[in-house]
Amino acid sequence: MDRMETSVQLKINLLRINHIHLNS
């Protein structure tokens, strides 16, 4: 896996987690 790809996936995961926390 590329470093860029992993960083992008991490960002997406963080955004998802933040979204879930904000919604609940």
C-alpha distance matrix in Angstrom:
0.0 3.8 6.6 8.5 6.7 6.9 10.3 11.4 10.9 12.7 15.3 15.9 16.4 18.8 20.6 21.1 22.4 24.7 25.9 26.8 28.6 30.5 31.6 32.9
3.8 0.0 3.8 5.3 5.1 6.3 8.6 9.9 10.7 12.4 14.3 15.4 16.6 18.4 20.0 21.1 22.6 24.4 25.7 27.1 28.7 30.3 31.7 33.2
6.6 3.8 0.0 3.8 5.4 5.2 6.2 8.6 10.0 10.5 12.3 14.3 15.3 16.5 18.3 19.9 21.1 22.5 24.2 25.8 27.0 28.5 30.3 31.8
8.5 5.3 3.8 0.0 3.8 5.5 5.2 6.1 8.6 9.9 10.6 12.3 14.2 15.3 16.5 18.3 20.0 21.0 22.4 24.4 25.8 26.8 28.5 30.4
6.7 5.1 5.4 3.8 0.0 3.8 5.5 5.1 6.2 8.6 9.9 10.6 12.3 14.3 15.4 16.5 18.4 20.0 21.0 22.6 24.4 25.7 27.0 28.8
6.9 6.3 5.2 5.5 3.8 0.0 3.8 5.4 5.1 6.1 8.6 9.8 10.4 12.2 14.2 15.2 16.4 18.2 19.8 21.0 22.5 24.2 25.7 27.1
10.3 8.6 6.2 5.2 5.5 3.8 0.0 3.8 5.4 5.0 6.2 8.6 9.8 10.5 12.2 14.2 15.2 16.4 18.2 19.9 21.0 22.4 24.2 25.9
11.4 9.9 8.6 6.1 5.1 5.4 3.8 0.0 3.8 5.4 5.1 6.2 8.6 9.9 10.5 12.3 14.3 15.3 16.4 18.4 20.0 21.0 22.5 24.5
10.9 10.7 10.0 8.6 6.2 5.1 5.4 3.8 0.0 3.8 5.4 5.0 6.1 8.6 9.8 10.5 12.3 14.2 15.2 16.5 18.4 19.8 21.0 22.6
12.7 12.4 10.5 9.9 8.6 6.1 5.0 5.4 3.8 0.0 3.8 5.4 5.0 6.1 8.6 9.8 10.5 12.2 14.1 15.3 16.5 18.2 19.9 21.3
15.3 14.3 12.3 10.6 9.9 8.6 6.2 5.1 5.4 3.8 0.0 3.8 5.4 5.1 6.1 8.5 9.8 10.5 12.1 14.2 15.3 16.3 18.2 20.1
15.9 15.4 14.3 12.3 10.6 9.8 8.6 6.2 5.0 5.4 3.8 0.0 3.8 5.4 5.1 6.1 8.6 9.8 10.4 12.3 14.2 15.2 16.4 18.4
16.4 16.6 15.3 14.2 12.3 10.4 9.8 8.6 6.1 5.0 5.4 3.8 0.0 3.8 5.4 5.1 6.2 8.6 9.8 10.6 12.3 14.2 15.4 16.7
18.8 18.4 16.5 15.3 14.3 12.2 10.5 9.9 8.6 6.1 5.1 5.4 3.8 0.0 3.8 5.4 5.1 6.1 8.5 9.9 10.6 12.2 14.2 15.5
20.6 20.0 18.3 16.5 15.4 14.2 12.2 10.5 9.8 8.6 6.1 5.1 5.4 3.8 0.0 3.8 5.5 5.1 6.0 8.6 9.9 10.4 12.2 14.3
21.1 21.1 19.9 18.3 16.5 15.2 14.2 12.3 10.5 9.8 8.5 6.1 5.1 5.4 3.8 0.0 3.8 5.4 5.0 6.2 8.6 9.9 10.6 12.4
22.4 22.6 21.1 20.0 18.4 16.4 15.2 14.3 12.3 10.5 9.8 8.6 6.2 5.1 5.5 3.8 0.0 3.8 5.4 5.2 6.2 8.6 9.9 10.8
24.7 24.4 22.5 21.0 20.0 18.2 16.4 15.3 14.2 12.2 10.5 9.8 8.6 6.1 5.1 5.4 3.8 0.0 3.8 5.5 5.1 6.1 8.6 10.1
25.9 25.7 24.2 22.4 21.0 19.8 18.2 16.4 15.2 14.1 12.1 10.4 9.8 8.5 6.0 5.0 5.4 3.8 0.0 3.8 5.5 5.1 6.1 8.7
26.8 27.1 25.8 24.4 22.6 21.0 19.9 18.4 16.5 15.3 14.2 12.3 10.6 9.9 8.6 6.2 5.2 5.5 3.8 0.0 3.8 5.5 5.2 6.2
28.6 28.7 27.0 25.8 24.4 22.5 21.0 20.0 18.4 16.5 15.3 14.2 12.3 10.6 9.9 8.6 6.2 5.1 5.5 3.8 0.0 3.8 5.5 5.4
30.5 30.3 28.5 26.8 25.7 24.2 22.4 21.0 19.8 18.2 16.3 15.2 14.2 12.2 10.4 9.9 8.6 6.1 5.1 5.5 3.8 0.0 3.8 5.7
31.6 31.7 30.3 28.5 27.0 25.7 24.2 22.5 21.0 19.9 18.2 16.4 15.4 14.2 12.2 10.6 9.9 8.6 6.1 5.2 5.5 3.8 0.0 3.8
32.9 33.2 31.8 30.4 28.8 27.1 25.9 24.5 22.6 21.3 20.1 18.4 16.7 15.5 14.3 12.4 10.8 10.1 8.7 6.2 5.4 5.7 3.8 0.0
